[in-house]
């Protein structure tokens, strides 16, 4: 990508999502009354999935890497960061906040502190460059999708964001499933809905479409014919699995 195009991509990454759709409450108003996440319940759900993961993994069409203690701990740290953003009224998809989307990815890969031997400066720099400059798949592409789809229900927008993160070219070099799940949770929670959390009951129903999304491209026939169907499928799962137990009661 040329220097000029690189600057345009960065500019798009920092752009406002756009006007709220008719009938929707502006994001700033929503952020003022965001619920808080029940981190204890979320962690308990993830630990249960970890315990049952060998059985879940055996049932999947495409096997996944083991759900280690480190992966669970990093995801819990990611949910804590999402909760902190909600509490502080930080809009992750607003102007000059795109670096926070990179930070979420760093947390799911390296943990809250980030160990240098696992997340070298070079690795983080390469990830950042890809995040801003990937042709047709960087943060500018994600922001553009959100701009064009504000009329959709929050379930569809959350599913669409996950799909844009995971489909090819992916938004991050690694950790797209996990970071995408956190972004879905953030989008739902800022509109007063419980975040999506992986559970023993929904794990297979989440991983199967995710494996299909990962094989699809953001452009061409996949974008026109296949990805919209997968977005609808995932949106139904998000709505069906909504559990208020993952929100703290007033």
DOTI-873597 format. One record per residue (C-alpha): residue in three letters; x, y negated, z; residue number from 1. Coordinates in nm, 4 decimals, decimal comma, padded with zeros to 6 digits. Layout:
type | px | py | pz | seq
ALA | X | Y | Z | NUM;
...
END
This chain:
type | px | py | pz | seq
UNK | 00,0000 | 00,0000 | 00,0000 | 1;
UNK | 00,1321 | -00,3425 | -00,0833 | 2;
UNK | 00,2041 | -00,6027 | 00,1815 | 3;
UNK | -00,1000 | -00,8017 | 00,0695 | 4;
UNK | -00,3276 | -00,4978 | 00,0875 | 5;
UNK | -00,1845 | -00,4117 | 00,4272 | 6;
UNK | -00,2813 | -00,7537 | 00,5565 | 7;
UNK | -00,6286 | -00,7125 | 00,4104 | 8;
UNK | -00,6675 | -00,3784 | 00,5845 | 9;
UNK | -00,5663 | -00,5309 | 00,9143 | 10;
UNK | -00,8032 | -00,8179 | 00,8585 | 11;
UNK | -01,0876 | -00,5772 | 00,7890 | 12;
UNK | -00,9983 | -00,3846 | 01,1016 | 13;
UNK | -01,0460 | -00,6942 | 01,3101 | 14;
UNK | -01,3630 | -00,8144 | 01,1412 | 15;
UNK | -01,6939 | -00,8469 | 01,3177 | 16;
UNK | -01,9290 | -00,5563 | 01,2553 | 17;
UNK | -02,1925 | -00,7991 | 01,1339 | 18;
UNK | -02,5413 | -00,9203 | 01,2198 | 19;
UNK | -02,7554 | -00,6932 | 01,4385 | 20;
UNK | -03,0288 | -00,5177 | 01,2443 | 21;
UNK | -03,3840 | -00,6462 | 01,2797 | 22;
UNK | -03,5339 | -00,5430 | 01,6113 | 23;
UNK | -03,1998 | -00,4486 | 01,7672 | 24;
UNK | -03,0607 | -00,6164 | 02,0760 | 25;
UNK | -02,7304 | -00,7975 | 02,0006 | 26;
UNK | -02,4227 | -00,6086 | 02,1166 | 27;
UNK | -02,3264 | -00,8817 | 02,3649 | 28;
UNK | -02,6628 | -00,8488 | 02,5396 | 29;
UNK | -02,6308 | -00,4713 | 02,5479 | 30;
UNK | -02,2831 | -00,4870 | 02,6958 | 31;
UNK | -02,4146 | -00,6997 | 02,9820 | 32;
UNK | -02,6293 | -00,4122 | 03,1106 | 33;
UNK | -02,4318 | -00,1042 | 03,0145 | 34;
UNK | -02,4737 | 00,1997 | 03,2380 | 35;
UNK | -02,1696 | 00,3579 | 03,3968 | 36;
UNK | -02,0516 | 00,7064 | 03,3115 | 37;
UNK | -02,0686 | 00,9905 | 03,5626 | 38;
UNK | -01,7067 | 01,0992 | 03,5323 | 39;
UNK | -01,7462 | 01,3762 | 03,7911 | 40;
UNK | -02,0279 | 01,5401 | 03,5930 | 41;
UNK | -01,8397 | 01,4959 | 03,2653 | 42;
UNK | -01,5267 | 01,6581 | 03,4071 | 43;
UNK | -01,7300 | 01,9481 | 03,5494 | 44;
UNK | -01,8851 | 02,0114 | 03,2060 | 45;
UNK | -01,5442 | 02,0121 | 03,0343 | 46;
UNK | -01,3969 | 02,2480 | 03,2952 | 47;
UNK | -01,6894 | 02,4855 | 03,2365 | 48;
UNK | -01,6209 | 02,4795 | 02,8623 | 49;
UNK | -01,2538 | 02,5501 | 02,9307 | 50;
UNK | -01,3476 | 02,8502 | 03,1434 | 51;
UNK | -01,5689 | 02,9935 | 02,8685 | 52;
UNK | -01,3556 | 02,8795 | 02,5771 | 53;
UNK | -01,2104 | 03,2181 | 02,4742 | 54;
UNK | -01,5659 | 03,3472 | 02,4239 | 55;
UNK | -01,6783 | 03,0271 | 02,2480 | 56;
UNK | -01,3733 | 03,0246 | 02,0241 | 57;
UNK | -01,4301 | 03,3860 | 01,9197 | 58;
UNK | -01,7768 | 03,2901 | 01,7915 | 59;
UNK | -01,6515 | 03,0065 | 01,5687 | 60;
UNK | -01,6037 | 03,0325 | 01,1941 | 61;
UNK | -01,2789 | 02,8344 | 01,2270 | 62;
UNK | -01,0806 | 02,9049 | 01,5441 | 63;
UNK | -00,9621 | 02,6107 | 01,7514 | 64;
UNK | -00,6548 | 02,5537 | 01,9647 | 65;
UNK | -00,6849 | 02,6557 | 02,3322 | 66;
UNK | -00,8537 | 02,4093 | 02,5665 | 67;
UNK | -00,5636 | 02,3585 | 02,8061 | 68;
UNK | -00,5586 | 02,1818 | 03,1409 | 69;
UNK | -00,3769 | 01,8944 | 02,9728 | 70;
UNK | -00,6412 | 01,8570 | 02,7001 | 71;
UNK | -00,9193 | 01,8479 | 02,9616 | 72;
UNK | -00,7307 | 01,6000 | 03,1815 | 73;
UNK | -00,6633 | 01,3717 | 02,8860 | 74;
UNK | -01,0271 | 01,3806 | 02,7774 | 75;
UNK | -01,1385 | 01,2891 | 03,1289 | 76;
UNK | -00,8885 | 01,0010 | 03,1198 | 77;
UNK | -01,0408 | 00,8988 | 02,7864 | 78;
UNK | -01,3908 | 00,8931 | 02,9325 | 79;
UNK | -01,2594 | 00,6827 | 03,2212 | 80;
UNK | -01,1196 | 00,4345 | 02,9709 | 81;
UNK | -01,4543 | 00,4252 | 02,7869 | 82;
UNK | -01,6286 | 00,3656 | 03,1203 | 83;
UNK | -01,3859 | 00,0834 | 03,1972 | 84;
UNK | -01,4608 | -00,0796 | 02,8615 | 85;
UNK | -01,8333 | -00,0536 | 02,9286 | 86;
UNK | -01,7938 | -00,2018 | 03,2774 | 87;
UNK | -01,5907 | -00,4947 | 03,1452 | 88;
UNK | -01,8211 | -00,5575 | 02,8501 | 89;
UNK | -01,5502 | -00,4836 | 02,5934 | 90;
UNK | -01,6882 | -00,4243 | 02,2441 | 91;
UNK | -01,4443 | -00,1790 | 02,0850 | 92;
UNK | -01,5732 | -00,2601 | 01,7370 | 93;
UNK | -01,5452 | -00,6357 | 01,7629 | 94;
UNK | -01,2847 | -00,8796 | 01,6372 | 95;
UNK | -00,9288 | -00,8153 | 01,7554 | 96;
UNK | -01,0241 | -00,5043 | 01,9547 | 97;
UNK | -00,9019 | -00,2422 | 01,7091 | 98;
UNK | -00,5878 | -00,1853 | 01,9169 | 99;
UNK | -00,8141 | -00,0386 | 02,1863 | 100;
UNK | -00,9241 | 00,2290 | 01,9393 | 101;
UNK | -00,5587 | 00,3195 | 01,8987 | 102;
UNK | -00,5223 | 00,3257 | 02,2767 | 103;
UNK | -00,8043 | 00,5792 | 02,3120 | 104;
UNK | -00,6269 | 00,8076 | 02,0683 | 105;
UNK | -00,3014 | 00,7708 | 02,2601 | 106;
UNK | -00,4799 | 00,8662 | 02,5825 | 107;
UNK | -00,6333 | 01,1879 | 02,4436 | 108;
UNK | -00,2924 | 01,2895 | 02,3093 | 109;
UNK | -00,0601 | 01,1726 | 02,5860 | 110;
UNK | -00,2691 | 01,1034 | 02,8938 | 111;
UNK | -00,3224 | 00,7811 | 03,0814 | 112;
UNK | 00,0475 | 00,7188 | 03,1403 | 113;
UNK | 00,1755 | 00,8640 | 02,8146 | 114;
UNK | 00,4896 | 01,0758 | 02,8431 | 115;
UNK | 00,7728 | 00,9525 | 02,6178 | 116;
UNK | 00,8831 | 01,3055 | 02,5215 | 117;
UNK | 00,5340 | 01,3773 | 02,3827 | 118;
UNK | 00,4480 | 01,0355 | 02,2438 | 119;
UNK | 00,7637 | 00,8821 | 02,1070 | 120;
UNK | 00,7749 | 00,5227 | 01,9939 | 121;
UNK | 00,8307 | 00,6488 | 01,6388 | 122;
UNK | 00,5219 | 00,8712 | 01,6523 | 123;
UNK | 00,3053 | 00,5903 | 01,7840 | 124;
UNK | 00,4341 | 00,3544 | 01,5142 | 125;
UNK | 00,3568 | 00,6038 | 01,2375 | 126;
UNK | 00,0078 | 00,6580 | 01,3800 | 127;
UNK | -00,0504 | 00,2829 | 01,3958 | 128;
UNK | 00,0585 | 00,2353 | 01,0353 | 129;
UNK | -00,1717 | 00,5149 | 00,9187 | 130;
UNK | -00,4583 | 00,3751 | 01,1297 | 131;
UNK | -00,4388 | 00,0353 | 00,9596 | 132;
UNK | -00,3169 | 00,1237 | 00,6140 | 133;
UNK | -00,4439 | 00,4702 | 00,5114 | 134;
UNK | -00,5849 | 00,4277 | 00,1625 | 135;
UNK | -00,9627 | 00,4576 | 00,1892 | 136;
UNK | -00,9486 | 00,6018 | 00,5397 | 137;
UNK | -00,8091 | 00,3429 | 00,7803 | 138;
UNK | -00,9908 | 00,1354 | 01,0374 | 139;
UNK | -01,1009 | -00,1094 | 00,7670 | 140;
UNK | -01,3012 | 00,1699 | 00,6023 | 141;
UNK | -01,4674 | 00,2558 | 00,9347 | 142;
UNK | -01,5599 | -00,1078 | 01,0022 | 143;
UNK | -01,7025 | -00,1379 | 00,6527 | 144;
UNK | -01,9197 | 00,1706 | 00,7100 | 145;
UNK | -02,0541 | 00,0260 | 01,0346 | 146;
UNK | -02,1255 | -00,3054 | 00,8649 | 147;
UNK | -02,3333 | -00,1324 | 00,6004 | 148;
UNK | -02,5228 | 00,1000 | 00,8365 | 149;
UNK | -02,6387 | -00,1209 | 01,1235 | 150;
UNK | -02,9970 | -00,0386 | 01,0275 | 151;
UNK | -02,9556 | 00,3260 | 01,1317 | 152;
UNK | -03,0538 | 00,4607 | 01,4719 | 153;
UNK | -02,7759 | 00,4718 | 01,7287 | 154;
UNK | -02,7751 | 00,8533 | 01,6990 | 155;
UNK | -02,7012 | 00,8281 | 01,3269 | 156;
UNK | -02,4440 | 00,5508 | 01,3750 | 157;
UNK | -02,2607 | 00,7489 | 01,6425 | 158;
UNK | -02,2629 | 01,0608 | 01,4239 | 159;
UNK | -02,1524 | 00,8514 | 01,1263 | 160;
UNK | -01,8584 | 00,7057 | 01,3152 | 161;
UNK | -01,7454 | 01,0549 | 01,4176 | 162;
UNK | -01,7777 | 01,1657 | 01,0564 | 163;
UNK | -01,5740 | 00,8689 | 00,9324 | 164;
UNK | -01,3032 | 00,9427 | 01,1907 | 165;
UNK | -01,2801 | 01,3142 | 01,1099 | 166;
UNK | -01,3308 | 01,3325 | 00,7311 | 167;
UNK | -01,0394 | 01,2978 | 00,4912 | 168;
UNK | -00,8288 | 01,0903 | 00,5119 | 169;
UNK | -00,8679 | 01,1022 | 00,8900 | 170;
UNK | -00,8471 | 00,7870 | 01,0980 | 171;
UNK | -00,5644 | 00,9159 | 01,3179 | 172;
UNK | -00,2791 | 01,1551 | 01,2524 | 173;
UNK | -00,3836 | 01,3764 | 01,5454 | 174;
UNK | -00,6635 | 01,4007 | 01,8004 | 175;
UNK | -00,9467 | 01,2982 | 01,5679 | 176;
UNK | -01,2052 | 01,5383 | 01,7168 | 177;
UNK | -01,1424 | 01,4208 | 02,0709 | 178;
UNK | -01,1115 | 01,0496 | 01,9969 | 179;
UNK | -01,4192 | 01,0659 | 01,7738 | 180;
UNK | -01,6179 | 01,2272 | 02,0558 | 181;
UNK | -01,5187 | 00,9428 | 02,2893 | 182;
UNK | -01,6263 | 00,6839 | 02,0329 | 183;
UNK | -01,9639 | 00,8560 | 01,9962 | 184;
UNK | -02,0038 | 00,8431 | 02,3738 | 185;
UNK | -01,9157 | 00,4754 | 02,3821 | 186;
UNK | -02,1633 | 00,3820 | 02,1080 | 187;
UNK | -02,4451 | 00,5712 | 02,2782 | 188;
UNK | -02,3715 | 00,4419 | 02,6277 | 189;
UNK | -02,3573 | 00,0767 | 02,5251 | 190;
UNK | -02,7195 | 00,1133 | 02,4159 | 191;
UNK | -02,8210 | 00,2699 | 02,7448 | 192;
UNK | -02,8057 | 00,6323 | 02,6307 | 193;
UNK | -02,5996 | 00,9144 | 02,7820 | 194;
UNK | -02,2713 | 00,9963 | 02,6095 | 195;
UNK | -02,2230 | 01,3179 | 02,4187 | 196;
UNK | -02,0242 | 01,5609 | 02,6331 | 197;
UNK | -01,9065 | 01,9032 | 02,5235 | 198;
UNK | -02,0805 | 02,1812 | 02,7193 | 199;
UNK | -02,0926 | 02,5598 | 02,7096 | 200;
UNK | -02,4365 | 02,5401 | 02,5458 | 201;
UNK | -02,3544 | 02,2878 | 02,2723 | 202;
UNK | -01,9884 | 02,3658 | 02,1966 | 203;
UNK | -02,0523 | 02,5998 | 01,9044 | 204;
UNK | -02,3179 | 02,3679 | 01,7580 | 205;
UNK | -02,0651 | 02,0836 | 01,7727 | 206;
UNK | -01,7554 | 02,2635 | 01,6467 | 207;
UNK | -01,9224 | 02,4255 | 01,3447 | 208;
UNK | -02,0329 | 02,1015 | 01,1699 | 209;
UNK | -01,7107 | 01,9333 | 01,2830 | 210;
UNK | -01,5120 | 02,1988 | 01,0942 | 211;
UNK | -01,7145 | 02,1239 | 00,7813 | 212;
UNK | -01,6729 | 01,7469 | 00,8222 | 213;
UNK | -01,2966 | 01,7867 | 00,8519 | 214;
UNK | -01,2859 | 01,9454 | 00,5040 | 215;
UNK | -01,4848 | 01,6663 | 00,3374 | 216;
UNK | -01,3567 | 01,3490 | 00,1751 | 217;
UNK | -01,4835 | 01,0000 | 00,2543 | 218;
UNK | -01,5280 | 00,9240 | -00,1149 | 219;
UNK | -01,6747 | 01,0821 | -00,4256 | 220;
UNK | -01,9346 | 01,3591 | -00,4187 | 221;
UNK | -01,8627 | 01,4502 | -00,0572 | 222;
UNK | -01,9524 | 01,0973 | 00,0526 | 223;
UNK | -02,2659 | 01,0883 | -00,1625 | 224;
UNK | -02,4032 | 01,4388 | -00,1112 | 225;
UNK | -02,2390 | 01,6355 | 00,1686 | 226;
UNK | -02,1387 | 01,3937 | 00,4439 | 227;
UNK | -02,4871 | 01,2341 | 00,4821 | 228;
UNK | -02,6352 | 01,5799 | 00,5509 | 229;
UNK | -02,3670 | 01,6499 | 00,8110 | 230;
UNK | -02,4307 | 01,3110 | 00,9734 | 231;
UNK | -02,8011 | 01,3950 | 01,0069 | 232;
UNK | -02,7182 | 01,7365 | 01,1508 | 233;
UNK | -02,4812 | 01,5910 | 01,4068 | 234;
UNK | -02,7224 | 01,3090 | 01,4956 | 235;
UNK | -02,9930 | 01,5668 | 01,5762 | 236;
UNK | -02,7470 | 01,7467 | 01,8038 | 237;
UNK | -02,6592 | 01,4238 | 01,9853 | 238;
UNK | -03,0247 | 01,3440 | 02,0448 | 239;
UNK | -03,1179 | 01,6992 | 02,1464 | 240;
UNK | -02,8262 | 01,7229 | 02,3895 | 241;
UNK | -02,8743 | 01,3822 | 02,5544 | 242;
UNK | -02,8368 | 01,4385 | 02,9300 | 243;
UNK | -02,8920 | 01,1538 | 03,1748 | 244;
UNK | -02,6809 | 01,3453 | 03,4252 | 245;
UNK | -02,3751 | 01,1989 | 03,2520 | 246;
UNK | -02,4830 | 00,8474 | 03,3548 | 247;
UNK | -02,4646 | 00,7121 | 03,7078 | 248;
UNK | -02,7977 | 00,6248 | 03,8607 | 249;
UNK | -02,8563 | 00,2673 | 03,9763 | 250;
END
